[in-house]
Amino acid sequence: MDLIGKLAGDLPDVHTETTRERRLLVVRMLLRHLDQFPGGTWQERWEASGLNDAKTPVRDRESTKERRAFITTGLKTVLALRLIQPSLEAFRSNKFMGYQGMFLPAQGDPLVDQFVAAVSRHEVSQVHRDHALFDVAFALTCHGLSFADLSPEALLYHSQECRRLGLTTANIGDPRRHQGQVAWQVLHRMGHFPDGTPPRMKELLLPGQRSIEELVAFRPIGSGPVRQLIIDYLTRRASEVDYSTLKNLARTIAHTFWRKIEAINPGQRDLHIDQAVYAQWKAELRLRENGKPRTDAEHILLQVRSFYLDLHSWAVEEPERWAAWAAPCPISRGDLRGFGARRRLQERTDDRTRQRQPLLPILVAHVETRFEDAQDFLAVASSASPGACFVHKGRQYCRTLEGPCDFAGDPIIHVRDTESSELIDATASEESLFWEWATVEVLRHTGIRIEELVELSQLSVRQYQRPNGEVIALLVIAPSKTDRERVIPMSAELFHVIAAIIRRLTRHGRKIPLLSRYDQHEKTWSAPMPFLFQRQRGGTTAVISPQRVLKLLSRRCEALAEQHVGFQGLVFTPHDFRRLFATELVNSGLPIHIGAALLGHLNLQTTRGYVTVFNEDVVRHYQEFLLRRRSLRPQEEYRVATGEEWDEFEEYFDKRKVELGSCGRPYGTPCAHEHACICCPMLQIGPKMIPRLDEIEIDLQQRRERAEREGWRGEIEGIDLTMSFLQAKRIEALRSQRLGQHVDLGLPNPAAARRD
């Protein structure tokens, strides 16, 4: 015992004789307690004492507060010396302050010192650096490992056990999260893990693609030959479809169709389905297993019918393999028409879009206002000294004393509401509201799908430079549903949002982190890319998931429901923004085939299905466009443009420039408002021309005063209308001026590339 006490007094964190004597005292205090129990080693005595069980902290053995603190410090010291090896539950039952600061230096291991140095350089806040150090100390202590033996398998096992037992570090924020994710990243980056180890623990935790056999076995089938037939069928179809479609097809054929057929007729051994059995299956198909009506019944019937028809055609090509399974398809065309699901679905979609169209401006204004308020609140709180109070929008807050900092050393701002005593993380709130605003803005200005949104990267931003030097910003949408890349010209507002995202991700001179994104549908990880929709949660940086996007939109709608009756029981989804975007495009006069190209549709009928608010307008605009094109453009004009024609096309963009800004009228159309630009909705005011608007307003006021004196009522009405347009243009220009900030998008320099 004396030797152990001496070792405890010689730990690296002992700097004074007083600390040394205190350390010896608390260690002897704990060991005297353990010496009362039977056992030949301290480990055996520890286990016999009952302290190795869950929820039995060592401090409960003492009666006074001082002795409780002493014996806890003694346990902390004994664990740092590796005298005993506690269970995970026993370790977490005791509250150790700064355990990693004692344990890691006590090991005297150069590898541990390298790990500590690597953690200090890792780009996370100090809180998460401390978590990383603690997680490694926790794992080494409870599993009896040396640092060299801390393999990926060992750390993963430790993390899963902590999660299973509910022992995840409490202040990470979510007990369902896995312990040691930051430590994993540091260990991988410093080369401690073997080659081929994923850089993030999450890449081992999320499931990969299942084999076809596993997909079918997941839904047991009684008939062995039919089970093998379904496996062979899916194997052949696998080369034609993606994994998500294949998994859905396996669920339909194996579970929704064949397992239900076997339940209705247990003796079924081939694909010749009796009409009575089929009629019962079809009737049950209308309801899900939970009793709710099924909305995809027609799609299931189509998949089963395709299954039969595929076997028919394959039987002709390879009769020796498939002919034995060829059977009449029980599903007729009349059955498909009988459900009428497609028409009902279109009606529901139309109604959904009609409900949301007038609510979209309210949602946009709400999200933008909340974000601007959060920005202003963070700026005011940041300017206040630690401990000082300040007033924001009539409420008094006090900034807390110095707290944790982020990876760059900037303080994370916490304030307390003096009225409610609520503690507010102003930094995290502003960050969260920024991504809500950015998500809504990108969705409404592009109409892209949710998977296309989260796949946007810095590489998606492109530019086209015209011969006259004008630069047009483009957003490249990666292939997704239709497997076709497309390009969207960026408006000023969309460009501002993309620039704001890049500006945020490149703060403090950083480059946008390269991350892999997990595809929930395909169950695969992408190559590392500079994704735009990424943010740090806890100690890890990850791409925002589609589920997170749906959750934040739902949260905003729930908040608005308390203020606006139209949002009660209503949510916006990314596809709602897509339908509203399509409706806005086509009903504003854009030719429908151009809208289809912007939306990534291969069929104009698909685009027509999206434009549901005023369907008669779609037909009218489309027919007028066809008639106008046929009358004005003879067939011989559909050829490659000449140089003169191309120059004329480019000259159109030059003619769009007017005194106050730029005219947005379509190519080849005359000015519909006789050049009364201030009253024209196509005029886009340049922020530099705001002073000119002030001059025009003064002139209008003077003209109105004279018109009042002369009694020119018609003139007064016209001036008032012009002034209302002027006020709207000024608000729009001021908003663009407020949003417009310079940011380096990291675009390649074509001229520099040519010089190189």
C-alpha positions in Angstrom: 0.0 0.0 0.0 2.9 2.4 0.8 4.4 1.7 -2.6 1.1 2.5 -4.3 0.7 5.7 -2.3 4.3 6.7 -3.3 3.4 6.2 -6.9 0.3 8.2 -6.5 2.3 11.1 -5.1 4.7 11.0 -8.1 2.0 11.4 -10.8 2.9 14.1 -13.4 0.1 16.4 -12.3 1.6 16.7 -8.7 3.5 19.9 -8.6 3.7 20.8 -4.9 4.5 19.0 -1.7 1.0 19.8 -0.4 -0.6 18.3 -3.4 1.6 15.2 -3.0 0.6 14.7 0.6 -3.1 15.2 -0.2 -2.8 12.7 -3.0 -1.2 10.1 -0.7 -4.0 10.7 1.9 -6.9 10.1 -0.5 -5.3 7.0 -2.1 -4.7 5.4 1.3 -8.3 6.3 2.3 -9.7 4.3 -0.6 -7.4 1.4 -0.3 -8.2 1.1 3.4 -11.8 0.9 2.4 -11.1 -1.8 -0.2 -8.9 -3.8 2.2 -12.0 -4.7 4.2 -13.2 -7.0 1.5 -11.9 -10.5 0.6 -9.6 -11.1 -2.3 -5.9 -11.6 -3.2 -5.7 -8.6 -5.5 -7.0 -5.1 -5.4 -9.2 -6.0 -8.4 -10.8 -8.8 -6.5 -11.4 -6.6 -3.5 -12.9 -3.9 -5.8 -15.3 -6.4 -7.3 -16.2 -7.9 -3.9 -17.0 -4.4 -2.5 -19.9 -3.9 -4.9 -18.4 -0.8 -6.3 -18.0 -2.4 -9.7 -21.8 -2.4 -10.2 -23.9 0.2 -11.9 -25.2 3.2 -9.8 -22.9 2.5 -6.9 -20.6 5.5 -6.8 -17.8 5.4 -4.3 -18.8 8.6 -2.7 -21.9 7.0 -1.2 -19.6 5.0 1.2 -18.8 8.2 3.1 -21.1 10.4 5.2 -19.5 13.9 5.0 -19.1 16.0 1.9 -15.4 16.4 2.4 -14.8 12.6 2.8 -16.9 12.0 -0.3 -14.7 14.3 -2.3 -11.6 12.7 -0.9 -12.5 9.1 -1.7 -13.7 10.1 -5.2 -10.3 11.7 -5.9 -8.6 8.6 -4.5 -10.6 6.4 -7.0 -9.6 8.7 -9.8 -5.9 8.4 -8.8 -6.1 4.6 -8.5 -7.7 4.3 -11.9 -5.1 6.5 -13.5 -2.4 4.2 -12.0 -4.4 1.2 -13.5 -4.5 -0.5 -10.2 -8.0 -1.7 -10.9 -10.1 -2.0 -14.0 -13.7 -0.8 -13.5 -16.7 -1.8 -15.5 -18.2 0.8 -17.9 -21.2 1.3 -15.5 -19.0 1.7 -12.5 -16.7 4.2 -14.1 -19.7 6.4 -15.3 -21.4 6.1 -11.9 -18.5 8.3 -10.5 -18.2 11.9 -11.5 -14.5 12.7 -12.2 -13.5 16.2 -13.0 -10.7 16.3 -15.6 -10.0 12.6 -15.5 -8.2 12.7 -18.8 -5.8 15.4 -17.4 -4.6 12.9 -14.8 -4.8 9.6 -16.7 -3.1 10.4 -20.0 0.1 12.0 -18.6 0.3 9.2 -16.0 0.8 6.6 -18.8 4.2 7.9 -19.8 3.5 6.8 -23.4 5.0 8.9 -26.3 2.0 7.7 -28.5 -0.4 9.2 -25.9 1.5 12.5 -26.0 1.3 12.5 -29.8 -2.5 11.9 -29.6 -2.9 14.8 -27.1 -1.0 17.1 -29.4 -3.1 16.0 -32.4 -6.3 16.7 -30.5 -5.1 20.2 -29.7 -4.8 20.9 -33.4 -8.1 19.4 -34.4 -10.7 21.9 -35.8 -13.4 21.5 -33.1 -14.2 23.5 -30.0 -12.3 23.0 -26.8 -15.3 21.2 -25.3 -15.1 18.5 -28.0 -11.4 18.3 -27.7 -11.8 17.5 -24.0 -14.4 14.9 -25.0 -12.0 13.2 -27.4 -9.3 13.0 -24.6 -11.8 11.7 -22.1 -13.2 9.1 -24.5 -9.8 7.6 -25.1 -8.9 7.7 -21.3 -12.4 6.1 -20.6 -11.8 3.3 -23.1 -8.2 2.5 -22.1 -9.2 2.4 -18.4 -12.3 0.2 -18.6 -11.0 -2.3 -21.2 -7.4 -2.5 -19.8 -5.8 -1.5 -23.1 -2.6 0.2 -23.9 -2.8 3.1 -26.4 -1.0 0.9 -29.1 -3.8 -1.7 -28.7 -6.6 0.9 -29.3 -7.7 -0.5 -32.6 -10.7 0.6 -34.7 -12.5 -2.5 -33.5 -11.8 -1.8 -29.9 -13.0 1.8 -30.1 -16.1 0.8 -32.0 -17.0 -1.8 -29.5 -16.5 0.7 -26.6 -18.8 3.2 -28.4 -21.5 0.6 -29.1 -21.4 -0.6 -25.5 -21.7 2.9 -24.1 -24.7 3.5 -26.3 -26.3 0.2 -25.4 -25.9 1.0 -21.7 -26.9 4.6 -22.0 -23.5 5.9 -20.9 -22.8 8.3 -23.7 -21.1 11.5 -22.4 -24.1 13.6 -21.2 -23.0 17.0 -22.4 -22.6 15.8 -26.0 -26.4 16.5 -26.2 -27.9 13.3 -27.5 -27.6 10.0 -25.6 -28.2 8.1 -28.8 -25.0 9.4 -30.3 -21.9 7.2 -30.4 -19.1 7.9 -28.0 -15.6 8.7 -29.4 -16.4 10.1 -32.8 -14.0 13.0 -32.5 -11.3 10.7 -31.1 -11.8 8.4 -34.1 -11.2 11.2 -36.5 -8.0 12.3 -34.7 -6.7 8.7 -34.5 -7.3 8.2 -38.2 -5.7 11.6 -39.1 -2.6 10.9 -37.1 -2.2 7.4 -38.8 -2.9 5.4 -35.7 -5.5 3.2 -37.5 -4.5 0.7 -40.2 -4.8 1.7 -43.9 -8.3 1.3 -45.3 -10.0 2.4 -42.0 -12.8 4.9 -42.8 -12.0 8.4 -41.6 -15.3 8.6 -39.6 -16.8 6.0 -37.2 -20.2 6.7 -38.8 -19.1 5.0 -42.0 -18.9 1.7 -40.2 -22.2 2.2 -38.3 -24.5 2.9 -41.1 -25.7 -0.2 -43.1 -24.5 -0.9 -46.6 -26.3 -2.5 -49.5 -27.8 -5.9 -48.8 -27.4 -8.7 -51.3 -30.5 -9.9 -53.2 -30.6 -13.1 -51.2 -30.7 -10.9 -48.0 -33.4 -8.7 -49.4 -35.6 -11.8 -50.2 -34.7 -13.6 -47.0 -35.8 -10.6 -45.0 -39.3 -11.5 -45.9 -39.5 -15.4 -45.5 -41.2 -17.3 -48.3 -42.5 -20.8 -47.8 -41.9 -22.2 -51.3 -38.3 -22.8 -52.0 -38.6 -22.8 -55.8 -40.6 -19.6 -55.8 -38.1 -18.0 -53.5 -35.3 -18.9 -55.9 -37.3 -17.6 -58.8 -37.7 -14.3 -57.2 -34.0 -14.1 -56.5 -33.2 -15.0 -60.1 -35.7 -12.4 -61.3 -34.2 -9.7 -59.2 -30.7 -10.6 -60.1 -31.5 -10.1 -63.8 -33.3 -6.8 -63.1 -30.4 -5.5 -60.9 -28.4 -4.3 -63.9 -31.3 -2.1 -65.1 -32.3 -0.3 -61.9 -30.7 1.4 -58.9 -30.5 -0.2 -55.5 -33.4 1.8 -54.1 -35.7 0.6 -56.9 -34.4 -3.0 -56.5 -35.1 -3.0 -52.8 -38.6 -1.7 -53.4 -39.2 -4.3 -56.1 -38.0 -7.0 -53.7 -40.4 -5.8 -51.0 -43.3 -5.7 -53.5 -42.8 -9.1 -55.1 -41.6 -11.1 -52.1 -43.7 -9.5 -49.3 -46.7 -7.6 -50.6 -47.5 -10.1 -53.3 -46.2 -13.6 -52.8 -46.2 -13.8 -49.0 -49.8 -12.6 -48.9 -50.7 -15.1 -51.6 -49.2 -17.9 -49.5 -51.1 -16.7 -46.5 -54.4 -16.8 -48.5 -53.6 -20.1 -50.2 -50.9 -22.1 -48.2 -50.7 -24.7 -50.9 -49.7 -22.3 -53.7 -46.5 -23.6 -55.4 -46.5 -21.8 -58.8 -47.5 -18.5 -60.4 -50.9 -19.8 -61.6 -53.1 -17.8 -59.3 -56.8 -18.8 -58.9 -59.1 -15.8 -59.5 -60.7 -16.2 -56.0 -57.3 -16.0 -54.4 -56.4 -13.0 -56.5 -59.6 -11.3 -55.7 -59.0 -11.7 -52.0 -55.4 -10.4 -52.3 -56.6 -7.4 -54.4 -59.2 -6.6 -51.8 -56.6 -6.8 -48.9 -54.3 -4.6 -51.0 -56.5 -1.6 -50.5 -55.5 -1.4 -46.8 -52.0 -1.4 -45.2 -51.2 -3.7 -42.3 -51.9 -0.8 -39.9 -55.4 -0.5 -41.3 -54.9 2.8 -43.2 -55.9 3.1 -46.9 -53.1 2.3 -49.3 -52.3 5.1 -51.8 -49.8 3.1 -53.9 -51.9 0.2 -54.8 -51.8 0.9 -58.6 -48.0 1.0 -58.4 -47.9 -2.4 -56.7 -50.2 -3.9 -59.4 -47.9 -2.5 -62.1 -44.9 -4.0 -60.6 -46.5 -7.5 -60.2 -47.9 -7.3 -63.7 -44.4 -6.4 -65.0 -43.1 -9.4 -63.1 -45.4 -11.7 -65.0 -44.8 -10.0 -68.4 -41.0 -10.1 -67.9 -41.2 -13.9 -67.3 -43.2 -14.2 -70.5 -40.7 -12.4 -72.7 -37.7 -14.1 -71.0 -39.4 -17.5 -71.6 -39.2 -16.9 -75.3 -35.5 -15.9 -75.2 -34.4 -18.6 -72.7 -37.1 -21.3 -72.5 -34.9 -23.7 -70.6 -34.6 -21.3 -67.7 -37.9 -19.3 -67.6 -40.6 -21.2 -69.5 -41.5 -23.4 -66.5 -42.6 -20.3 -64.7 -44.6 -18.6 -67.5 -48.2 -18.2 -66.3 -51.2 -16.0 -67.1 -51.0 -12.7 -65.3 -54.0 -12.3 -63.0 -53.9 -8.5 -63.2 -55.7 -7.1 -66.2 -55.6 -3.6 -67.6 -59.1 -3.1 -66.3 -57.8 -3.7 -62.8 -55.4 -0.9 -63.2 -58.0 1.5 -64.4 -60.4 0.4 -61.6 -58.2 1.9 -58.9 -58.1 5.4 -60.4 -55.2 6.1 -58.2 -53.3 8.3 -60.6 -56.2 10.6 -61.1 -56.8 10.8 -57.3 -53.1 11.5 -56.8 -53.1 14.3 -59.3 -56.2 15.8 -57.6 -54.5 15.6 -54.2 -51.4 17.2 -55.6 -53.3 20.0 -57.2 -55.1 20.8 -53.9 -51.9 20.6 -52.0 -50.2 23.2 -54.3 -53.3 25.5 -54.2 -53.2 25.5 -50.4 -49.5 26.3 -50.2 -49.1 28.9 -53.0 -50.5 31.9 -51.0 -48.6 30.7 -47.8 -45.1 30.6 -49.4 -44.5 34.4 -49.1 -45.4 34.1 -45.4 -43.0 31.3 -44.8 -40.2 33.0 -46.6 -40.7 36.3 -44.7 -40.9 34.4 -41.4 -37.6 32.5 -42.0 -35.8 35.6 -43.2 -37.0 37.7 -40.3 -36.0 35.1 -37.7 -32.5 34.8 -39.3 -32.0 38.5 -39.4 -33.1 38.9 -35.8 -30.7 36.1 -34.8 -27.9 37.8 -36.6 -28.6 41.1 -34.9 -29.0 39.4 -31.5 -25.6 37.7 -31.9 -23.9 40.9 -32.9 -25.3 42.8 -29.9 -24.4 39.9 -27.5 -20.9 39.7 -29.0 -20.3 43.4 -28.4 -21.3 43.1 -24.7 -18.5 42.3 -22.3 -18.7 39.0 -20.4 -21.0 39.4 -17.4 -22.5 42.7 -18.8 -26.2 43.1 -19.5 -27.8 44.5 -22.7 -31.2 45.2 -24.1 -32.5 43.7 -27.4 -36.0 44.4 -28.7 -37.2 45.6 -25.3 -35.9 42.5 -23.3 -32.9 42.5 -21.1 -30.2 39.9 -21.3 -26.9 39.2 -19.6 -24.0 37.7 -21.3 -22.5 34.9 -19.2 -18.8 34.8 -18.2 -16.2 33.5 -20.5 -17.2 30.1 -21.8 -16.0 27.6 -24.4 -14.6 28.7 -27.8 -14.9 27.2 -31.2 -12.1 25.7 -33.2 -10.8 29.1 -34.2 -10.7 30.4 -30.7 -13.8 32.6 -31.1 -16.0 32.6 -28.0 -19.3 30.7 -28.2 -21.8 33.4 -27.0 -24.2 32.4 -24.2 -26.7 34.8 -22.7 -29.3 34.6 -20.0 -32.8 36.2 -20.3 -33.1 38.1 -17.0 -36.9 37.8 -17.0 -37.2 34.0 -17.7 -33.7 33.0 -16.6 -33.5 31.0 -19.8 -29.9 30.3 -21.0 -29.6 30.9 -24.7 -26.8 29.8 -27.0 -26.8 32.7 -29.3 -24.1 31.2 -31.6 -25.9 27.9 -32.1 -29.2 29.6 -32.6 -27.9 31.9 -35.3 -26.2 28.9 -37.0 -29.4 26.9 -37.0 -31.5 29.7 -38.3 -29.0 30.4 -41.1 -29.4 26.9 -42.4 -33.2 27.1 -42.2 -33.0 30.3 -44.3 -30.5 29.0 -46.8 -32.6 25.8 -47.3 -35.8 27.6 -48.0 -34.2 30.1 -50.3 -32.3 27.6 -52.4 -35.4 25.4 -52.7 -37.7 28.2 -53.8 -35.3 29.7 -56.2 -34.2 26.5 -57.9 -37.0 23.9 -57.6 -34.5 21.2 -57.1 -35.2 17.8 -55.5 -34.2 17.2 -51.9 -31.4 14.8 -52.9 -30.1 17.4 -55.3 -30.1 20.0 -52.6 -27.9 18.1 -50.2 -25.6 17.1 -53.1 -24.8 20.7 -54.0 -21.1 21.4 -53.7 -18.6 24.1 -54.4 -18.0 22.4 -57.7 -21.7 23.1 -58.6 -20.9 26.8 -59.0 -19.8 27.7 -62.5 -19.6 30.9 -64.5 -20.0 31.7 -68.2 -18.2 34.8 -69.5 -19.5 36.5 -72.5 -17.3 38.2 -75.1 -18.1 41.6 -73.7 -16.8 40.5 -70.3 -20.2 40.1 -68.6 -20.2 37.0 -66.2 -23.3 34.9 -65.8 -23.4 32.6 -62.7 -24.6 29.1 -63.2 -25.6 26.3 -60.8 -24.8 22.8 -62.0 -27.2 20.2 -60.7 -25.6 16.7 -60.4 -27.5 13.8 -62.0 -30.1 12.3 -59.7 -33.5 10.9 -60.6 -33.2 11.2 -64.4 -29.4 10.6 -64.4 -29.0 13.8 -66.4 -26.9 16.8 -65.4 -28.6 20.2 -65.9 -27.6 23.8 -65.5 -29.7 26.6 -63.8 -28.8 30.3 -64.3 -28.6 31.9 -60.9 -30.7 34.9 -60.1 -29.2 37.7 -57.9 -31.1 36.3 -54.8 -30.0 32.7 -55.5 -26.4 33.9 -56.0 -26.5 35.7 -52.7 -27.6 32.6 -50.9 -24.9 30.4 -52.4 -22.3 33.1 -51.7 -23.5 33.3 -48.0 -23.1 29.6 -47.6 -19.6 29.6 -49.0 -18.7 32.6 -46.9 -19.8 30.8 -43.8 -18.0 27.6 -44.6 -14.7 29.4 -45.4 -14.6 31.6 -42.3 -11.1 32.2 -40.7 -9.4 31.4 -44.0 -10.6 27.7 -44.1 -11.2 25.7 -47.1 -14.6 24.0 -47.4 -14.1 20.6 -45.7 -14.1 17.5 -48.0 -16.8 15.1 -46.7 -18.4 11.9 -47.8 -22.2 11.8 -47.9 -24.3 8.8 -47.1 -27.1 8.1 -49.5 -30.0 6.8 -47.5 -31.6 5.2 -50.6 -28.6 3.6 -52.2 -26.9 2.8 -48.9 -23.5 4.0 -50.2 -21.0 6.7 -49.3 -19.9 9.3 -51.9 -16.4 10.3 -52.6 -15.1 13.2 -50.5 -16.4 16.5 -51.9 -16.8 20.1 -50.7 -20.5 19.9 -50.1 -22.3 23.2 -49.4 -25.0 21.9 -47.1 -22.7 20.7 -44.3 -22.5 21.8 -40.7 -20.9 20.8 -37.5 -23.0 18.9 -35.0 -21.3 17.9 -31.8 -17.6 17.3 -32.6 -18.2 16.1 -36.2 -18.9 17.9 -39.4 -21.4 16.1 -41.7 -23.6 16.8 -44.7 -27.1 17.8 -43.7 -29.4 14.8 -44.3 -32.7 14.9 -46.2 -34.4 13.9 -42.9 -32.9 17.0 -41.2 -34.3 19.2 -44.1 -37.8 17.7 -43.6 -37.6 18.3 -39.9 -36.5 21.9 -40.0 -39.3 22.7 -42.6 -41.8 21.0 -40.3 -40.6 22.9 -37.3 -41.0 26.2 -39.1 -44.6 25.4 -40.1 -45.5 24.3 -36.6 -44.1 27.6 -35.3 -46.1 29.6 -37.9 -49.3 27.7 -37.0 -49.4 29.5 -33.7 -49.5 32.9 -35.6 -51.3 32.0 -38.9 -54.3 29.8 -39.1 -53.4 28.7 -42.7 -50.4 26.7 -41.4 -52.4 24.6 -38.9 -52.0 21.0 -39.8 -49.9 21.9 -42.8 -46.2 21.4 -43.7 -44.0 22.3 -46.6 -41.8 19.6 -48.2 -39.0 20.2 -50.7 -41.2 18.8 -53.4 -43.9 21.4 -52.6 -41.2 24.1 -53.4 -40.5 22.2 -56.7 -44.2 22.3 -57.7 -44.6 25.9 -56.8 -41.4 26.8 -58.7 -42.8 25.0 -61.8 -46.1 26.7 -61.5 -44.5 30.1 -61.2 -42.3 29.5 -64.2 -45.0 28.3 -66.6 -47.8 30.6 -65.5 -45.4 33.6 -65.9 -45.2 32.9 -69.6 -42.0 30.8 -69.8 -42.3 28.1 -72.5 -43.1 24.8 -70.9 -40.2 23.0 -72.6 -37.7 25.5 -71.0 -39.4 24.9 -67.6 -39.0 21.1 -68.2 -35.2 21.6 -68.9 -34.8 23.7 -65.7 -36.6 21.1 -63.6 -34.8 18.1 -65.2 -37.9 16.5 -66.7 -37.5 14.3 -69.7 -41.2 14.5 -70.6 -43.3 17.7 -71.0 -46.3 15.8 -69.5 -44.4 15.5 -66.2 -43.9 19.2 -66.1 -47.6 19.8 -66.8 -48.4 17.5 -63.9 -46.3 19.9 -61.6 -48.1 23.0 -62.8 -51.5 22.5 -61.1 -52.7 25.7 -59.7 -54.2 27.2 -62.9 -54.2 24.3 -65.3 -56.2 26.2 -67.9 -53.3 28.8 -68.0 -50.8 26.1 -68.7 -52.8 24.8 -71.7 -53.3 28.3 -73.0 -49.7 29.4 -72.6 -48.5 26.2 -74.2 -50.8 26.3 -77.1 -50.1 30.0 -77.7 -46.4 29.3 -77.7 -46.8 26.5 -80.3 -49.0 28.6 -82.6 -46.6 31.6 -82.3 -43.6 29.4 -83.0 -45.2 27.7 -86.0 -46.3 31.0 -87.5 -43.1 33.0 -87.0 -40.4 30.3 -87.5 -40.6 28.4 -90.7 -39.1 24.9 -90.7 -35.9 26.0 -92.5 -35.0 28.3 -89.6 -34.4 25.3 -87.3 -30.7 25.1 -88.1 -27.4 26.1 -86.6 -27.3 29.8 -85.9 -25.0 31.9 -88.0 -22.4 34.3 -86.6 -24.6 37.3 -87.3 -27.5 35.7 -85.6 -25.4 34.8 -82.6 -24.1 38.4 -82.4 -27.7 39.6 -82.5 -28.6 37.2 -79.6 -25.7 38.5 -77.5 -26.7 42.1 -78.4 -30.0 41.5 -76.8 -28.3 41.2 -73.4 -26.6 44.5 -74.0 -30.0 46.2 -74.8 -31.4 45.0 -71.5 -29.2 47.6 -69.8 -31.2 50.8 -69.0 -30.7 53.8 -66.9 -32.0 52.3 -63.6 -30.7 48.8 -64.0 -31.5 45.8 -66.2 -34.7 44.8 -68.2 -35.7 41.2 -67.7 -38.0 40.8 -70.7 -37.6 37.5 -72.7 -35.5 37.4 -75.8 -37.2 38.4 -79.0 -40.0 40.3 -77.3 -40.6 44.1 -77.6 -41.1 46.3 -74.6 -44.7 45.8 -73.5 -44.8 49.0 -71.4 -43.6 51.5 -74.0 -40.4 52.0 -72.0 -42.1 53.2 -68.9 -39.5 51.4 -66.9 -40.3 52.5 -63.4 -43.7 51.0 -63.8 -42.5 47.8 -65.5 -42.3 44.6 -63.4 -39.4 43.4 -65.7 -37.1 46.2 -64.5 -34.5 45.1 -62.0 -33.0 48.1 -60.2 -29.3 48.2 -59.7 -28.3 49.0 -56.1 -26.1 51.8 -57.3 -29.1 53.6 -58.8 -30.9 54.0 -55.5 -29.9 57.8 -55.3 -31.4 58.2 -58.7 -34.7 56.8 -57.4 -34.6 59.5 -54.7 -34.2 62.2 -57.4 -37.2 60.7 -59.4 -39.3 60.6 -56.2 -38.6 64.3 -55.5 -39.5 65.2 -59.1 -42.8 63.2 -58.8 -43.7 65.0 -55.6 -43.2 68.3 -57.2 -45.3 67.3 -60.2 -48.0 66.0 -57.9 -48.1 69.3 -56.0 -48.6 71.2 -59.2 -51.2 68.8 -60.4 -53.1 69.4 -57.1 -52.9 73.1 -57.6 -54.1 72.8 -61.2 -56.8 70.2 -60.4 -55.4 67.6 -62.8 -57.0 64.5 -61.2 -56.0 62.1 -63.9 -52.4 63.2 -63.6 -52.5 62.8 -59.8 -53.8 59.2 -60.2 -51.0 58.4 -62.7 -48.3 60.0 -60.4 -49.6 58.1 -57.4 -49.4 54.8 -59.3 -45.9 55.6 -60.5 -44.8 56.4 -56.9 -46.2 53.1 -55.6 -44.1 51.3 -58.2 -41.1 53.4 -57.2 -41.5 52.6 -53.6 -41.7 48.8 -54.4 -38.6 49.1 -56.6 -36.7 50.9 -53.9 -37.5 48.2 -51.3 -36.4 45.5 -53.7 -33.1 47.4 -54.5 -32.4 48.0 -50.8 -32.9 44.4 -50.1 -30.5 43.4 -52.9 -28.0 46.0 -51.6 -28.2 44.5 -48.1 -27.8 41.0 -49.3 -25.0 41.7 -51.8 -21.6 41.2 -50.2 -18.4 40.2 -51.9 -17.3 36.6 -51.5 -14.8 34.4 -53.2 -16.6 31.4 -54.6 -13.4 29.5 -55.3 -14.2 29.5 -59.1 -11.3 28.5 -61.4 -9.7 31.3 -63.4 -9.8 30.3 -67.1 -7.2 32.9 -68.1 -4.8 31.7 -65.4 -5.4 28.1 -66.4 -4.5 29.0 -70.0 -1.3 30.8 -68.9 -0.3 27.7 -66.8 
